[in-house]
């Protein structure tokens, strides 16, 4: 069997970071399977009294229920949008040096979160949300692991992008 030779001058790319995307997808889908089999709908189950509940709800829209009452077409719009963004970030990962974690980590988180929510949209027609934070009578919209990965990745892209712009 012939050994695979590396292309001269080729550097290892950051596509290996897609393993993190896969971990996010698996954790997201496992947590949602637990939610669907164990939590009652629309009923707060306190985790930390006065701050954190499990709260099974559904979102047909995007962040903060954007377009949730659009009539159904938004499901396909968000699937196509997530696929496009994930494809673009995957291409950028391919062009990113493997050791550049400040670029690769946020991209991988966004890809994993976007695909995790796409799986929900394709399987259920909506996204399953279940993490609810609140303080007194102020409630943050319910979210899930995929949402947390997307937000964390977006913050990383913005933060590391701003910091890298300050090179001498």
Backbone as CSV, one residue per row, in Angstrom:
resi,resn,N_x,N_y,N_z,CA_x,CA_y,CA_z,C_x,C_y,C_z
1,UNK,0.847,-1.175,0.000,0.000,0.000,0.000,0.892,1.236,0.000
2,UNK,0.637,2.158,-0.894,1.463,3.353,-1.019,1.115,4.354,0.072
3,UNK,2.122,5.015,0.574,1.913,6.044,1.599,1.344,7.294,0.935
4,UNK,0.479,7.966,1.655,-0.089,9.216,1.158,0.937,10.308,1.382
5,UNK,1.267,10.998,0.314,2.261,12.069,0.430,1.558,13.414,0.532
6,UNK,2.106,14.261,1.367,1.566,15.614,1.516,1.950,16.445,0.300
7,UNK,1.090,17.341,-0.070,1.390,18.257,-1.154,2.514,19.176,-0.696
8,UNK,3.563,19.342,-1.523,4.663,20.220,-1.125,4.149,21.615,-0.775
9,UNK,4.586,22.128,0.346,4.210,23.468,0.785,2.858,23.541,1.475
10,UNK,2.124,22.426,1.491,0.806,22.440,2.136,0.975,22.440,3.651
11,UNK,0.150,23.222,4.314,0.183,23.286,5.770,-1.068,22.634,6.309
12,UNK,-0.974,21.985,7.472,-2.183,21.376,8.043,-3.240,22.449,8.315
13,UNK,-4.465,22.175,7.870,-5.524,23.162,8.068,-6.330,22.827,9.312
14,UNK,-7.261,23.697,9.617,-8.023,23.600,10.862,-9.304,22.774,10.715
15,UNK,-9.457,22.019,9.634,-10.660,21.195,9.485,-10.803,20.179,10.608
16,UNK,-9.697,19.828,11.273,-9.776,18.917,12.412,-10.669,19.489,13.513
17,UNK,-10.836,20.803,13.536,-11.702,21.451,14.517,-13.166,21.098,14.307
18,UNK,-13.492,20.518,13.161,-14.870,20.060,12.948,-15.244,18.958,13.934
19,UNK,-14.245,18.319,14.543,-14.542,17.344,15.604,-15.261,18.037,16.761
20,UNK,-14.865,19.267,17.075,-15.567,20.037,18.110,-17.003,20.331,17.669
21,UNK,-17.188,20.653,16.402,-18.544,20.870,15.885,-19.387,19.619,16.096
22,UNK,-18.813,18.467,15.822,-19.536,17.201,16.003,-19.892,16.977,17.468
23,UNK,-18.986,17.321,18.379,-19.272,17.187,19.814,-20.436,18.085,20.201
24,UNK,-20.452,19.316,19.701,-21.553,20.236,19.995,-22.872,19.658,19.486
25,UNK,-22.878,19.131,18.265,-24.099,18.557,17.687,-24.591,17.387,18.536
26,UNK,-23.676,16.492,18.908,-24.064,15.317,19.700,-24.610,15.733,21.065
27,UNK,-23.904,16.622,21.768,-24.386,17.073,23.079,-25.733,17.786,22.960
28,UNK,-25.873,18.591,21.929,-27.128,19.304,21.710,-28.279,18.320,21.472
29,UNK,-28.074,17.366,20.602,-29.148,16.426,20.275,-29.445,15.475,21.436
30,UNK,-28.423,15.054,22.167,-28.669,14.208,23.344,-29.462,14.971,24.401
31,UNK,-29.105,16.234,24.622,-29.826,17.025,25.623,-31.275,17.235,25.193
32,UNK,-31.512,17.464,23.914,-32.872,17.670,23.428,-33.683,16.374,23.489
33,UNK,-33.036,15.243,23.248,-33.733,13.953,23.384,-34.171,13.762,24.838
34,UNK,-33.287,14.115,25.771,-33.645,14.039,27.197,-34.828,14.958,27.499
35,UNK,-34.765,16.184,26.991,-35.833,17.156,27.230,-37.163,16.622,26.705
36,UNK,-37.167,16.111,25.485,-38.409,15.640,24.868,-38.976,14.415,25.578
37,UNK,-38.109,13.615,26.198,-38.599,12.417,26.878,-38.876,12.636,28.362
38,UNK,-38.360,13.710,28.953,-38.421,13.845,30.408,-39.082,15.104,30.946
39,UNK,-39.065,16.183,30.203,-39.595,17.443,30.732,-41.007,17.710,30.233
40,UNK,-41.877,18.195,31.109,-43.210,18.591,30.653,-43.105,19.866,29.821
41,UNK,-44.050,20.041,28.906,-44.069,21.255,28.087,-44.489,22.460,28.918
42,UNK,-43.835,23.569,28.674,-44.237,24.868,29.209,-44.413,24.875,30.723
43,UNK,-43.590,24.108,31.409,-43.653,24.042,32.866,-42.239,24.235,33.416
44,UNK,-42.058,25.234,34.254,-40.741,25.495,34.831,-40.378,24.423,35.847
45,UNK,-39.178,23.877,35.687,-38.625,22.910,36.638,-37.358,23.562,37.197
46,UNK,-37.401,24.080,38.428,-36.248,24.808,38.969,-34.986,23.945,39.070
47,UNK,-33.888,24.519,38.624,-32.560,23.915,38.789,-31.854,24.672,39.912
48,UNK,-31.831,25.989,39.817,-31.360,26.874,40.881,-32.501,27.864,41.125
49,UNK,-33.168,27.696,42.235,-34.360,28.493,42.555,-34.070,29.982,42.395
50,UNK,-34.952,30.654,41.664,-34.829,32.100,41.485,-33.861,32.529,40.403
51,UNK,-33.273,31.555,39.663,-32.288,31.925,38.647,-32.344,31.055,37.396
52,UNK,-32.478,29.723,37.561,-32.322,28.817,36.426,-33.391,27.735,36.476
53,UNK,-34.126,27.595,35.364,-35.137,26.549,35.224,-34.846,25.706,33.986
54,UNK,-35.285,24.451,34.026,-35.502,23.702,32.801,-36.907,24.104,32.369
55,UNK,-37.078,24.456,31.108,-38.382,24.901,30.628,-38.511,24.508,29.162
56,UNK,-39.228,23.432,28.900,-39.376,22.916,27.538,-40.328,23.787,26.738
57,UNK,-39.783,24.362,25.675,-40.565,25.203,24.772,-40.014,25.019,23.362
58,UNK,-40.662,25.626,22.403,-40.287,25.445,21.004,-40.196,26.799,20.319
59,UNK,-39.304,26.880,19.338,-39.109,28.124,18.606,-39.103,27.811,17.115
60,UNK,-40.067,28.344,16.383,-40.097,28.165,14.933,-39.303,29.259,14.227
61,UNK,-38.843,30.238,14.995,-38.074,31.343,14.418,-36.597,31.196,14.713
62,UNK,-35.941,32.344,14.794,-34.515,32.382,15.115,-34.369,33.015,16.495
63,UNK,-33.240,33.631,16.746,-32.969,34.237,18.049,-34.110,35.160,18.469
64,UNK,-34.512,35.024,19.735,-35.582,35.830,20.316,-36.887,35.680,19.530
65,UNK,-37.103,34.506,18.944,-38.314,34.157,18.177,-38.506,35.010,16.925
66,UNK,-37.415,35.546,16.386,-37.472,36.325,15.155,-38.104,35.481,14.046
67,UNK,-39.133,35.974,13.415,-39.889,35.332,12.333,-40.648,34.085,12.775
68,UNK,-40.899,33.923,14.061,-41.570,32.713,14.535,-43.006,32.587,14.048
69,UNK,-43.627,33.694,13.686,-45.015,33.636,13.219,-45.112,33.918,11.718
70,UNK,-44.072,33.540,10.971,-44.009,33.871,9.544,-44.783,32.907,8.654
71,UNK,-45.378,31.868,9.194,-46.232,31.010,8.386,-45.606,29.708,7.919
72,UNK,-44.368,29.432,8.253,-43.758,28.155,7.914,-42.587,28.237,6.956
73,UNK,-42.546,29.231,6.080,-41.450,29.338,5.118,-40.109,29.570,5.803
74,UNK,-40.156,30.142,7.022,-38.913,30.488,7.718,-38.088,29.252,8.058
75,UNK,-38.746,28.099,8.223,-38.013,26.848,8.508,-36.974,26.614,7.416
76,UNK,-37.393,26.710,6.160,-36.492,26.467,5.037,-35.463,27.576,4.902
77,UNK,-35.886,28.798,5.165,-34.964,29.931,5.126,-33.824,29.728,6.129
78,UNK,-34.179,29.343,7.373,-33.150,29.165,8.394,-32.279,27.939,8.122
79,UNK,-32.824,26.896,7.514,-32.018,25.724,7.134,-30.993,26.133,6.081
80,UNK,-31.440,26.853,5.049,-30.538,27.292,3.983,-29.501,28.277,4.534
81,UNK,-29.938,29.202,5.373,-29.017,30.173,5.966,-27.947,29.472,6.803
82,UNK,-28.354,28.530,7.652,-27.400,27.798,8.488,-26.442,26.969,7.636
83,UNK,-26.962,26.344,6.588,-26.102,25.553,5.705,-25.087,26.456,5.010
84,UNK,-25.530,27.613,4.545,-24.619,28.549,3.886,-23.543,29.070,4.823
85,UNK,-23.945,29.464,6.009,-22.976,29.969,6.991,-22.010,28.870,7.401
86,UNK,-22.523,27.666,7.632,-21.664,26.549,8.019,-20.681,26.207,6.896
87,UNK,-21.166,26.237,5.661,-20.282,25.985,4.522,-19.187,27.028,4.407
88,UNK,-19.547,28.294,4.573,-18.563,29.377,4.512,-17.541,29.244,5.636
89,UNK,-18.010,28.984,6.857,-17.082,28.831,7.980,-16.209,27.582,7.800
90,UNK,-16.763,26.515,7.224,-15.971,25.329,6.923,-14.870,25.635,5.919
91,UNK,-15.197,26.424,4.912,-14.188,26.854,3.923,-13.102,27.673,4.610
92,UNK,-13.511,28.577,5.490,-12.526,29.380,6.214,-11.671,28.503,7.130
93,UNK,-12.267,27.473,7.734,-11.478,26.531,8.539,-10.434,25.840,7.671
94,UNK,-10.823,25.473,6.470,-9.908,24.817,5.543,-8.723,25.723,5.228
95,UNK,-8.953,27.036,5.227,-7.887,27.999,4.925,-7.131,28.477,6.180
96,UNK,-7.588,28.066,7.337,-6.983,28.488,8.609,-5.918,27.485,9.036
97,UNK,-4.758,27.961,9.476,-3.749,27.032,10.003,-4.278,26.291,11.229
98,UNK,-3.955,25.020,11.334,-4.496,24.163,12.391,-4.270,24.739,13.786
99,UNK,-3.141,25.341,14.047,-2.828,25.848,15.381,-3.481,27.177,15.721
100,UNK,-4.182,27.782,14.791,-4.807,29.087,15.030,-6.153,28.879,15.740
101,UNK,-6.090,28.532,17.016,-7.302,28.197,17.776,-8.219,29.391,17.961
102,UNK,-7.666,30.598,17.970,-8.509,31.783,18.163,-9.448,32.007,16.976
103,UNK,-9.090,31.481,15.839,-9.966,31.534,14.673,-10.802,30.267,14.590
104,UNK,-10.156,29.106,14.753,-10.819,27.819,14.537,-11.885,27.510,15.591
105,UNK,-11.604,27.775,16.842,-12.553,27.458,17.913,-13.903,28.149,17.712
106,UNK,-13.938,29.460,17.515,-15.246,30.104,17.315,-15.977,29.599,16.069
107,UNK,-15.246,29.388,14.974,-15.882,28.872,13.760,-16.520,27.515,14.035
108,UNK,-15.781,26.638,14.715,-16.281,25.289,15.001,-17.522,25.337,15.891
109,UNK,-17.536,26.238,16.866,-18.712,26.368,17.733,-19.944,26.813,16.952
110,UNK,-19.780,27.797,16.079,-20.915,28.281,15.289,-21.425,27.184,14.352
111,UNK,-20.508,26.471,13.707,-20.913,25.383,12.807,-21.703,24.326,13.583
112,UNK,-21.187,23.882,14.717,-21.876,22.858,15.505,-23.240,23.314,15.974
113,UNK,-23.337,24.548,16.451,-24.616,25.074,16.907,-25.615,25.227,15.775
114,UNK,-25.151,25.739,14.655,-26.050,25.927,13.511,-26.599,24.593,13.019
115,UNK,-25.738,23.599,12.926,-26.195,22.291,12.448,-27.092,21.619,13.489
116,UNK,-26.780,21.790,14.766,-27.647,21.237,15.810,-29.073,21.751,15.698
117,UNK,-29.227,23.038,15.436,-30.571,23.597,15.287,-31.210,23.215,13.951
118,UNK,-30.391,23.024,12.916,-30.928,22.554,11.630,-31.533,21.157,11.794
119,UNK,-30.852,20.294,12.551,-31.380,18.947,12.790,-32.782,19.056,13.400
120,UNK,-32.940,19.938,14.382,-34.262,20.140,14.992,-35.294,20.598,13.966
121,UNK,-34.934,21.574,13.172,-35.885,22.112,12.193,-36.325,21.026,11.208
122,UNK,-35.382,20.187,10.790,-35.715,19.135,9.837,-36.509,18.000,10.483
123,UNK,-36.189,17.660,11.740,-36.899,16.568,12.425,-38.255,16.994,12.985
124,UNK,-38.308,18.183,13.567,-39.495,18.598,14.312,-40.244,19.784,13.704
125,UNK,-39.604,20.516,12.797,-40.217,21.724,12.252,-40.000,22.947,13.116
126,UNK,-39.279,22.788,14.220,-38.978,23.879,15.153,-37.740,23.484,15.964
127,UNK,-37.227,24.436,16.706,-36.080,24.193,17.582,-36.589,23.961,19.003
128,UNK,-36.029,22.961,19.664,-36.377,22.658,21.050,-35.480,23.497,21.962
129,UNK,-36.078,24.319,22.797,-35.354,25.127,23.776,-35.728,24.654,25.166
130,UNK,-34.774,24.784,26.116,-35.084,24.253,27.449,-34.313,24.897,28.594
131,UNK,-33.373,25.758,28.309,-32.616,26.421,29.377,-33.227,27.807,29.562
132,UNK,-33.687,28.076,30.761,-34.349,29.356,31.040,-33.656,30.004,32.238
133,UNK,-33.095,31.182,32.012,-32.497,31.952,33.099,-33.416,33.120,33.407
134,UNK,-33.471,33.463,34.672,-34.329,34.587,35.061,-33.807,35.200,36.358
135,UNK,-34.254,36.408,36.586,-33.987,37.109,37.835,-35.267,37.815,38.227
136,UNK,-35.830,37.392,39.340,-37.116,37.903,39.800,-38.155,37.713,38.696
137,UNK,-38.720,38.791,38.161,-39.729,38.666,37.109,-39.160,38.898,35.707
138,UNK,-37.850,38.974,35.572,-37.223,39.187,34.267,-36.703,37.852,33.758
139,UNK,-37.213,37.398,32.608,-36.852,36.106,32.029,-36.119,36.292,30.708
140,UNK,-34.941,35.678,30.620,-34.220,35.629,29.356,-34.923,34.588,28.490
141,UNK,-35.022,34.796,27.170,-35.671,33.777,26.336,-34.982,32.410,26.478
142,UNK,-35.766,31.359,26.493,-35.225,30.004,26.621,-34.295,29.710,25.444
143,UNK,-33.276,28.902,25.706,-32.294,28.565,24.679,-31.852,27.124,24.876
144,UNK,-30.864,26.697,24.088,-30.368,25.327,24.149,-28.850,25.321,23.967
145,UNK,-28.258,24.148,23.946,-26.802,24.039,23.821,-26.323,24.578,22.475
146,UNK,-27.070,24.314,21.412,-26.694,24.831,20.094,-26.670,26.361,20.101
147,UNK,-27.693,26.957,20.701,-27.737,28.419,20.790,-26.539,28.966,21.557
148,UNK,-26.191,28.300,22.670,-25.045,28.742,23.471,-23.758,28.655,22.660
149,UNK,-23.604,27.601,21.860,-22.408,27.449,21.026,-22.352,28.544,19.966
150,UNK,-23.486,28.859,19.356,-23.520,29.919,18.342,-23.141,31.262,18.960
151,UNK,-23.718,31.579,20.096,-23.416,32.865,20.752,-21.954,32.904,21.197
152,UNK,-21.484,31.825,21.814,-20.078,31.773,22.227,-19.142,31.916,21.041
153,UNK,-19.463,31.238,19.943,-18.638,31.353,18.740,-18.670,32.751,18.154
154,UNK,-19.843,33.354,18.100,-19.958,34.709,17.558,-19.179,35.712,18.408
155,UNK,-19.257,35.550,19.732,-18.479,36.422,20.620,-16.987,36.211,20.370
156,UNK,-16.576,34.963,20.226,-15.168,34.669,19.939,-14.708,35.270,18.626
157,UNK,-15.534,35.159,17.595,-15.173,35.744,16.289,-14.995,37.253,16.433
158,UNK,-15.942,37.900,17.107,-15.859,39.352,17.273,-14.681,39.746,18.166
159,UNK,-14.543,39.071,19.304,-13.495,39.417,20.258,-12.102,39.180,19.688
160,UNK,-11.867,37.983,19.179,-10.539,37.679,18.636,-10.269,38.466,17.358
161,UNK,-11.321,38.761,16.609,-11.151,39.583,15.413,-10.740,40.994,15.762
162,UNK,-11.358,41.549,16.807,-10.980,42.903,17.241,-9.565,42.917,17.818
163,UNK,-9.249,41.911,18.618,-7.919,41.861,19.230,-6.822,41.662,18.198
164,UNK,-7.086,40.850,17.191,-6.059,40.602,16.177,-5.876,41.815,15.281
165,UNK,-6.857,42.702,15.249,-6.748,43.923,14.451,-5.808,44.945,15.054
166,UNK,-5.327,44.692,16.288,-4.452,45.644,16.981,-2.979,45.276,16.865
167,UNK,-2.622,44.438,15.869,-1.227,44.049,15.691,-0.402,45.256,15.311
168,UNK,0.845,45.269,15.791,1.734,46.397,15.517,2.230,46.358,14.090
